[in-house]
């Protein structure tokens, strides 16, 4: 069944932030992968230990996820790209429908179309016409 979570981006402090959130919510990290775990993603040598993706349940079934912004990939952390609503869908068709609707009238420069990703998900991201960032994903279970 699909669910909604929140994605947070950090400037190299994802691990520290999640350690703090773990103490706040009395929980622990559920998943953690570093850029070194995905050699297909070309990052600078000093960035390989940065967080590619991390997740943690925080309250009433809500999950936060996060990653470090990577300068060698052209990432710059700023208000507007530091928080994203994530829609984990039940099907590729549902993912495509949400992506099409949320992309309509949004910023085409802030969009990565739906596609198969090296981590096994069907994934895309867009900024809607109201400036809200949406990540849409479907993973076959």
Short mmCIF file of the C-alpha atoms (twelve columns), coordinates in Angstrom:
data_MODEL
# 
_entry.id   MODEL 
# 
loop_
_atom_site.group_PDB 
_atom_site.id 
_atom_site.type_symbol 
_atom_site.label_atom_id 
_atom_site.label_alt_id 
_atom_site.label_comp_id 
_atom_site.label_asym_id 
_atom_site.label_seq_id 
_atom_site.Cartn_x 
_atom_site.Cartn_y 
_atom_site.Cartn_z 
_atom_site.pdbx_PDB_model_num 
ATOM 1   C CA . UNK A 1   0.000  0.000  0.000   1 
ATOM 2   C CA . UNK A 2   1.285  3.472  -0.838  1 
ATOM 3   C CA . UNK A 3   2.263  6.022  1.749   1 
ATOM 4   C CA . UNK A 4   3.448  9.602  2.147   1 
ATOM 5   C CA . UNK A 5   6.699  10.621 3.809   1 
ATOM 6   C CA . UNK A 6   8.911  13.695 4.021   1 
ATOM 7   C CA . UNK A 7   12.355 14.004 2.397   1 
ATOM 8   C CA . UNK A 8   14.967 16.331 3.890   1 
ATOM 9   C CA . UNK A 9   18.202 17.519 2.254   1 
ATOM 10  C CA . UNK A 10  21.239 18.656 4.225   1 
ATOM 11  C CA . UNK A 11  24.630 20.204 3.514   1 
ATOM 12  C CA . UNK A 12  26.703 17.270 4.781   1 
ATOM 13  C CA . UNK A 13  24.916 16.914 8.140   1 
ATOM 14  C CA . UNK A 14  22.283 14.263 7.382   1 
ATOM 15  C CA . UNK A 15  23.831 11.700 9.706   1 
ATOM 16  C CA . UNK A 16  24.106 14.222 12.545  1 
ATOM 17  C CA . UNK A 17  20.541 15.444 12.015  1 
ATOM 18  C CA . UNK A 18  19.100 11.921 12.029  1 
ATOM 19  C CA . UNK A 19  21.023 11.057 15.195  1 
ATOM 20  C CA . UNK A 20  19.395 14.078 16.806  1 
ATOM 21  C CA . UNK A 21  15.924 13.242 15.464  1 
ATOM 22  C CA . UNK A 22  16.375 9.703  16.798  1 
ATOM 23  C CA . UNK A 23  16.790 11.099 20.307  1 
ATOM 24  C CA . UNK A 24  13.831 13.448 19.875  1 
ATOM 25  C CA . UNK A 25  11.456 10.718 18.659  1 
ATOM 26  C CA . UNK A 26  12.968 7.756  20.529  1 
ATOM 27  C CA . UNK A 27  13.620 5.838  17.328  1 
ATOM 28  C CA . UNK A 28  16.520 4.777  15.142  1 
ATOM 29  C CA . UNK A 29  17.600 4.746  11.521  1 
ATOM 30  C CA . UNK A 30  15.757 2.150  9.437   1 
ATOM 31  C CA . UNK A 31  17.844 2.361  6.239   1 
ATOM 32  C CA . UNK A 32  21.158 3.981  5.364   1 
ATOM 33  C CA . UNK A 33  23.130 4.089  2.135   1 
ATOM 34  C CA . UNK A 34  26.135 6.193  1.276   1 
ATOM 35  C CA . UNK A 35  27.279 7.451  -2.109  1 
ATOM 36  C CA . UNK A 36  30.035 4.806  -1.913  1 
ATOM 37  C CA . UNK A 37  27.260 2.172  -2.090  1 
ATOM 38  C CA . UNK A 38  26.303 3.400  -5.583  1 
ATOM 39  C CA . UNK A 39  29.477 3.530  -7.682  1 
ATOM 40  C CA . UNK A 40  27.373 4.492  -10.747 1 
ATOM 41  C CA . UNK A 41  26.856 7.925  -9.179  1 
ATOM 42  C CA . UNK A 42  30.078 9.840  -9.874  1 
ATOM 43  C CA . UNK A 43  30.932 11.920 -6.788  1 
ATOM 44  C CA . UNK A 44  34.235 13.367 -5.615  1 
ATOM 45  C CA . UNK A 45  36.377 11.044 -3.502  1 
ATOM 46  C CA . UNK A 46  35.847 13.139 -0.370  1 
ATOM 47  C CA . UNK A 47  32.056 12.885 -0.828  1 
ATOM 48  C CA . UNK A 48  31.705 9.088  -1.009  1 
ATOM 49  C CA . UNK A 49  30.975 8.796  2.732   1 
ATOM 50  C CA . UNK A 50  28.114 11.298 2.497   1 
ATOM 51  C CA . UNK A 51  24.555 10.021 2.847   1 
ATOM 52  C CA . UNK A 52  22.777 9.037  -0.380  1 
ATOM 53  C CA . UNK A 53  19.607 8.030  1.448   1 
ATOM 54  C CA . UNK A 54  18.593 7.502  5.055   1 
ATOM 55  C CA . UNK A 55  15.183 6.812  6.574   1 
ATOM 56  C CA . UNK A 56  13.670 6.808  10.041  1 
ATOM 57  C CA . UNK A 57  10.133 6.359  11.396  1 
ATOM 58  C CA . UNK A 58  9.260  9.325  13.593  1 
ATOM 59  C CA . UNK A 59  5.597  9.413  14.616  1 
ATOM 60  C CA . UNK A 60  2.317  7.611  13.901  1 
ATOM 61  C CA . UNK A 61  3.737  5.752  10.901  1 
ATOM 62  C CA . UNK A 62  5.300  8.854  9.351   1 
ATOM 63  C CA . UNK A 63  8.794  8.374  7.959   1 
ATOM 64  C CA . UNK A 64  11.437 10.995 7.296   1 
ATOM 65  C CA . UNK A 65  14.094 10.358 4.695   1 
ATOM 66  C CA . UNK A 66  17.144 12.418 3.904   1 
ATOM 67  C CA . UNK A 67  20.356 12.879 1.985   1 
ATOM 68  C CA . UNK A 68  23.358 15.136 1.731   1 
ATOM 69  C CA . UNK A 69  23.556 17.647 -1.086  1 
ATOM 70  C CA . UNK A 70  26.710 16.894 -3.087  1 
ATOM 71  C CA . UNK A 71  28.670 19.837 -4.503  1 
ATOM 72  C CA . UNK A 72  30.452 17.730 -7.160  1 
ATOM 73  C CA . UNK A 73  27.016 16.878 -8.614  1 
ATOM 74  C CA . UNK A 74  26.087 20.564 -8.723  1 
ATOM 75  C CA . UNK A 75  23.855 20.422 -5.630  1 
ATOM 76  C CA . UNK A 76  23.347 23.605 -3.625  1 
ATOM 77  C CA . UNK A 77  21.196 23.547 -0.507  1 
ATOM 78  C CA . UNK A 78  18.662 26.365 -0.309  1 
ATOM 79  C CA . UNK A 79  15.172 26.987 0.975   1 
ATOM 80  C CA . UNK A 80  12.926 25.302 -1.602  1 
ATOM 81  C CA . UNK A 81  15.023 22.183 -2.158  1 
ATOM 82  C CA . UNK A 82  15.587 21.226 1.453   1 
ATOM 83  C CA . UNK A 83  12.139 19.629 1.996   1 
ATOM 84  C CA . UNK A 84  10.179 17.365 -0.355  1 
ATOM 85  C CA . UNK A 85  6.873  15.508 -0.057  1 
ATOM 86  C CA . UNK A 86  7.354  11.874 -1.131  1 
ATOM 87  C CA . UNK A 87  4.521  9.857  -2.670  1 
ATOM 88  C CA . UNK A 88  5.281  6.132  -2.667  1 
ATOM 89  C CA . UNK A 89  2.677  4.745  -5.059  1 
ATOM 90  C CA . UNK A 90  1.022  1.370  -5.566  1 
ATOM 91  C CA . UNK A 91  1.805  1.242  -9.306  1 
ATOM 92  C CA . UNK A 92  3.863  2.805  -12.079 1 
ATOM 93  C CA . UNK A 93  0.631  4.069  -13.631 1 
ATOM 94  C CA . UNK A 94  -0.332 5.874  -10.424 1 
ATOM 95  C CA . UNK A 95  3.190  7.340  -10.232 1 
ATOM 96  C CA . UNK A 96  2.909  8.600  -13.819 1 
ATOM 97  C CA . UNK A 97  -0.517 10.145 -13.159 1 
ATOM 98  C CA . UNK A 98  0.657  11.997 -10.044 1 
ATOM 99  C CA . UNK A 99  3.822  13.165 -11.805 1 
ATOM 100 C CA . UNK A 100 1.883  14.481 -14.820 1 
ATOM 101 C CA . UNK A 101 -0.637 16.333 -12.657 1 
ATOM 102 C CA . UNK A 102 1.909  17.825 -10.247 1 
ATOM 103 C CA . UNK A 103 4.305  18.811 -13.059 1 
ATOM 104 C CA . UNK A 104 1.571  20.645 -14.975 1 
ATOM 105 C CA . UNK A 105 2.436  24.333 -14.821 1 
ATOM 106 C CA . UNK A 106 5.477  23.699 -12.641 1 
ATOM 107 C CA . UNK A 107 9.112  24.633 -13.163 1 
ATOM 108 C CA . UNK A 108 10.488 22.467 -15.988 1 
ATOM 109 C CA . UNK A 109 14.059 23.293 -14.895 1 
ATOM 110 C CA . UNK A 110 13.374 21.642 -11.524 1 
ATOM 111 C CA . UNK A 111 12.073 18.371 -12.949 1 
ATOM 112 C CA . UNK A 112 13.486 14.902 -13.439 1 
ATOM 113 C CA . UNK A 113 11.050 12.772 -15.410 1 
ATOM 114 C CA . UNK A 114 9.878  9.384  -14.192 1 
ATOM 115 C CA . UNK A 115 12.324 6.614  -14.972 1 
ATOM 116 C CA . UNK A 116 13.968 3.455  -13.695 1 
ATOM 117 C CA . UNK A 117 16.729 4.242  -11.203 1 
ATOM 118 C CA . UNK A 118 19.855 2.222  -10.297 1 
ATOM 119 C CA . UNK A 119 18.523 1.619  -6.763  1 
ATOM 120 C CA . UNK A 120 15.543 -0.292 -8.175  1 
ATOM 121 C CA . UNK A 121 12.802 2.319  -8.023  1 
ATOM 122 C CA . UNK A 122 10.692 3.931  -10.708 1 
ATOM 123 C CA . UNK A 123 11.258 7.550  -9.674  1 
ATOM 124 C CA . UNK A 124 10.848 11.211 -10.601 1 
ATOM 125 C CA . UNK A 125 10.802 14.639 -8.971  1 
ATOM 126 C CA . UNK A 126 9.142  17.932 -9.831  1 
ATOM 127 C CA . UNK A 127 8.448  21.398 -8.494  1 
ATOM 128 C CA . UNK A 128 4.755  22.203 -8.810  1 
ATOM 129 C CA . UNK A 129 3.221  25.536 -9.815  1 
ATOM 130 C CA . UNK A 130 3.095  26.562 -6.141  1 
ATOM 131 C CA . UNK A 131 6.802  25.934 -5.513  1 
ATOM 132 C CA . UNK A 132 6.307  22.644 -3.634  1 
ATOM 133 C CA . UNK A 133 8.791  19.881 -4.433  1 
ATOM 134 C CA . UNK A 134 7.323  16.383 -4.969  1 
ATOM 135 C CA . UNK A 135 9.204  13.089 -5.253  1 
ATOM 136 C CA . UNK A 136 7.153  10.283 -6.761  1 
ATOM 137 C CA . UNK A 137 8.336  6.708  -6.505  1 
ATOM 138 C CA . UNK A 138 7.184  3.155  -7.072  1 
ATOM 139 C CA . UNK A 139 9.155  0.133  -5.985  1 
ATOM 140 C CA . UNK A 140 7.979  -3.356 -6.880  1 
ATOM 141 C CA . UNK A 141 7.868  -5.386 -3.710  1 
# 
